[in-house]
């Protein structure tokens, strides 16, 4: 039996401020964005005359900012999840509602802004997009050097590292230098291998450093760059995620979503969430969400529920696809509960967003998961979670809801229930559903 090697999770940098202090700094970075988001939350319900000033001008006047500051703050509010766009409508995000009381929400919002630094500070328009993409991909190594240095780093040293990393990226892509046309009568000098243009890379490094400074991750001065406490902490968080992905305690990191969820079905919620985080950290979030929803559309109700538990770990990046999934019958109750909790509802109150029919469909789906994977006593106890209150009312609505597993659930419940009279009523309901009777 082989033992998989793991990398130790890195310790927080020495001298890292406590979370409350980091959250205070993050609130300072996003203070204008929060003010603008709160102003917009109040203004969205007000009617304005057709010739009234634009929203940007009204916000600038109300908040004592310039229109340019308002536009920049609005972009930051969107990137940090303080506001959410739904079509042409903007509404407050859950982070805005939790901003004053939840330090972890503040830090997650700032990390979202940190991850989007290249959007906050647009790249030079006269540089090739491919060069910009290379620099964005190389920036993590620049940040790592800044963290390892634990102090100011001269910009020329960062530029040397950037050149080296861009060259490595090109080599990893196996870029082959173009060959000159054959002209025997006039031999030419060998075609030089393409290399990053020094001037462009220097400009792009300046752009990257300015973008990271704009989101509060570092400071610039005297030809050198220094990570802020927030930037230092953010780089550590990213390293921790890589290490967690590398050591996935239960060993599911390299498996498909379905196999990973089946493995997690044997775990309690805490260890399962660790596995979800490790599995998600090892792959692009977009493809991971797509894969989880594909499993949720399958026939196994237990995996459907676990897929949405994993999507809760994903958070904001999953919102658009989960919102679209709410239009599918088999996913709708799960998606609506996910969205309610994502938007700030207490988990105990989230079921209130479901209609009676949706709640009944979810009850049958959950019962199917218990029947397939649980013990008969659990299925009997599942009766207590039905919203109908009485077994006859439950059976009436279960027959009408049209869940494809209704017959199997009712048969299993009848076989498990110790009350003969109730078991008989459930069997009768199962027969009626099977034969299409009333």
PEQUI-V477656 format. One record per residue. N is the residue number from 1. RES is the residue in one letter. BURIAL is + if it has 16 or more other C-alpha atoms within 10 Angstrom, else -. Layout:
BEGIN
n-><N	N>
res-><RES	RES>
burial-><BURIAL	BURIAL>
END
This chain:
BEGIN
n-><1	2	3	4	5	6	7	8	9	10	11	12	13	14	15	16	17	18	19	20	21	22	23	24	25	26	27	28	29	30	31	32	33	34	35	36	37	38	39	40	41	42	43	44	45	46	47	48	49	50	51	52	53	54	55	56	57	58	59	60	61	62	63	64	65	66	67	68	69	70	71	72	73	74	75	76	77	78	79	80	81	82	83	84	85	86	87	88	89	90	91	92	93	94	95	96	97	98	99	100	101	102	103	104	105	106	107	108	109	110	111	112	113	114	115	116	117	118	119	120	121	122	123	124	125	126	127	128	129	130	131	132	133	134	135	136	137	138	139	140	141	142	143	144	145	146	147	148	149	150	151	152	153	154	155	156	157	158	159	160	161	162	163	164	165	166	167	168	169	170	171	172	173	174	175	176	177	178	179	180	181	182	183	184	185	186	187	188	189	190	191	192	193	194	195	196	197	198	199	200	201	202	203	204	205	206	207	208	209	210	211	212	213	214	215	216	217	218	219	220	221	222	223	224	225	226	227	228	229	230	231	232	233	234	235	236	237	238	239	240	241	242	243	244	245	246	247	248	249	250	251	252	253	254	255	256	257	258	259	260	261	262	263	264	265	266	267	268	269	270	271	272	273	274	275	276	277	278	279	280	281	282	283	284	285	286	287	288	289	290	291	292	293	294	295	296	297	298	299	300	301	302	303	304	305	306	307	308	309	310	311	312	313	314	315	316	317	318	319	320	321	322	323	324	325	326	327	328	329	330	331	332	333	334	335	336	337	338	339	340	341	342	343	344	345	346	347	348	349	350	351	352	353	354	355	356	357	358	359	360	361	362	363	364	365	366	367	368	369	370	371	372	373	374	375	376	377	378	379	380	381	382	383	384	385	386	387	388	389	390	391	392	393	394	395	396	397	398	399	400	401	402	403	404	405	406	407	408	409	410	411	412	413	414	415	416	417	418	419	420	421	422	423	424	425	426	427	428	429	430	431	432	433	434	435	436	437	438>
res-><X	X	X	X	X	X	X	X	X	X	X	X	X	X	X	X	X	X	X	X	X	X	X	X	X	X	X	X	X	X	X	X	X	X	X	X	X	X	X	X	X	X	X	X	X	X	X	X	X	X	X	X	X	X	X	X	X	X	X	X	X	X	X	X	X	X	X	X	X	X	X	X	X	X	X	X	X	X	X	X	X	X	X	X	X	X	X	X	X	X	X	X	X	X	X	X	X	X	X	X	X	X	X	X	X	X	X	X	X	X	X	X	X	X	X	X	X	X	X	X	X	X	X	X	X	X	X	X	X	X	X	X	X	X	X	X	X	X	X	X	X	X	X	X	X	X	X	X	X	X	X	X	X	X	X	X	X	X	X	X	X	X	X	X	X	X	X	X	X	X	X	X	X	X	X	X	X	X	X	X	X	X	X	X	X	X	X	X	X	X	X	X	X	X	X	X	X	X	X	X	X	X	X	X	X	X	X	X	X	X	X	X	X	X	X	X	X	X	X	X	X	X	X	X	X	X	X	X	X	X	X	X	X	X	X	X	X	X	X	X	X	X	X	X	X	X	X	X	X	X	X	X	X	X	X	X	X	X	X	X	X	X	X	X	X	X	X	X	X	X	X	X	X	X	X	X	X	X	X	X	X	X	X	X	X	X	X	X	X	X	X	X	X	X	X	X	X	X	X	X	X	X	X	X	X	X	X	X	X	X	X	X	X	X	X	X	X	X	X	X	X	X	X	X	X	X	X	X	X	X	X	X	X	X	X	X	X	X	X	X	X	X	X	X	X	X	X	X	X	X	X	X	X	X	X	X	X	X	X	X	X	X	X	X	X	X	X	X	X	X	X	X	X	X	X	X	X	X	X	X	X	X	X	X	X	X	X	X	X	X	X	X	X	X	X	X	X	X	X	X	X	X	X	X	X	X	X	X	X	X	X	X	X	X	X	X	X	X	X	X	X	X	X	X	X	X	X	X	X	X	X	X	X	X	X	X	X	X>
burial-><-	-	-	-	-	-	-	-	+	-	-	+	-	-	-	-	-	-	-	-	-	+	+	-	+	+	+	-	+	+	-	+	+	+	+	+	+	+	-	+	+	-	-	-	-	-	-	-	-	-	-	-	-	-	-	+	+	+	+	+	-	-	-	-	+	-	+	-	+	+	+	+	+	+	+	+	+	+	+	+	+	+	+	+	-	-	-	-	-	-	+	+	+	+	+	+	-	-	+	-	-	-	+	+	+	+	+	+	+	+	+	+	+	+	-	+	+	+	-	+	+	-	+	-	-	-	-	-	-	-	+	+	-	+	+	+	-	+	+	-	-	+	+	+	+	+	+	-	-	-	-	+	+	-	+	-	-	+	+	-	+	+	+	-	+	+	+	-	-	-	-	-	-	-	-	-	-	-	-	-	-	-	-	-	-	-	-	-	-	-	-	-	-	-	-	+	-	-	-	+	+	+	-	+	+	+	+	+	+	+	+	+	+	+	+	+	+	+	+	+	-	-	-	+	+	+	+	+	+	+	+	+	+	+	+	+	+	-	+	+	+	+	+	+	+	+	+	+	-	-	+	+	+	-	-	-	+	+	-	+	+	-	+	+	-	-	-	-	-	-	-	+	+	+	+	+	+	+	+	+	+	+	-	-	-	-	-	+	+	-	-	+	+	-	+	+	+	-	-	-	+	+	+	+	+	+	+	+	+	+	+	+	-	+	-	+	-	+	+	-	-	+	-	-	+	+	-	-	-	+	+	+	+	+	+	+	+	+	+	+	+	+	+	-	+	-	-	-	-	+	+	-	-	+	-	-	-	+	+	+	+	+	+	+	+	+	+	+	+	+	+	+	-	-	-	+	-	-	+	+	-	+	+	-	-	+	-	+	-	-	-	-	-	+	+	-	+	+	+	-	+	-	+	-	-	+	+	+	+	+	+	+	+	+	+	+	+	-	-	-	-	-	+	-	+	+	+	+	+	+	+	-	+	-	-	-	-	->
END
